[in-house]
Amino acid sequence: MFLQPKPNTSGAYPAPQSHYAPGLFYISDELTAQLIEAKGFVKITRTVPGLFDVNGQLVESQSVVEIETDEAALAAWNAEHEEVAEE
């Protein structure tokens, strides 16, 4: 999966994409699950450069190797959307 290198204006990262585009970061399935669980409200704390096979072609990109949930941003988002979740 591939991830935009910067979050949206809301502070959350958009959902990872299955197709590579220039500038995207590679993110593992395990970290993708963590990102989705946190509704995109994470901080990328570590990336490393790497080569990735994208449809038989080697692509140079950053790989996300460590993220942490942005608990304050997630709590604020949950509080703002509490009524929607209850419906």
N, C-alpha and C positions, 0 to 999 in steps of 0.2 A: 504494500500500500504506500501511497505517497501523500504528503501533507504540505499545505501552504507553510512557508517559513514564518509568517506573522499572523497573529489572531485578527479576527474581525473587529470592527469598532466596538462591539459589545464586550470584547475581551476574551471571547471564546474562539477556539480554532474551529474552522469548518470541518465537516466530515472528511476523512481521508478519501483519496481517489484511487481507483484501481489502475488507472493509466498514468504513465509518467508524462510530465510536461516540464520544460526547462524551468529551473529554479525551485522545483519541489524537493522536499526532503523525503528520503526513504524512512518508513516507520514499520516496525515489526508487528505481527499479529497480536502479540502479547501487549505491546504498548498501545496499539489501536484499541484494544478492549478497555484498557485503563482510560484512554482519552474519551471514549464513548460513555463509559460509566460516569465520568466527571462532566458530561455534557459539553466537552470541549474546553472547559475551564481548567487548563493546566499551564504549567510553566515548563518550557524546554530547558533543562538544566545542563544537558551535555549532548553534543553532536560530534561525530568523527567523519572525516572524508572517506569515501569508498567508491568502488566500482560495482555496478549492479547490472545484472542481465535483464534487459527489458526487451522482450520479444526477439531474443537472439542477438541483440546489439548491446555492447557494453556502454554504460552511461556513467559518467562521473557525477557524484552528488554527495551531499551530506547525509549521514545516517543519524537519526535520533536514537540515542542509546539510553537516555534517562529523562524522565519527566516526573513532575510532582503535581498533585492536584492543588489548584489555587482555591483553598477552602473558603476564604473570605468572598471571593467573586462568585463561587458556586452557591454559597449560602445566600448572598444578595440576590442572585438570579432566582433561586428557589422561592425566596420570600416574595419577590415581585410576581411570580407566576403561580403562587399557591392556590388561588381561586380556580385557575384553569385546570390544575391537577385534580381538584376535588370534584369537578363536574363529570 
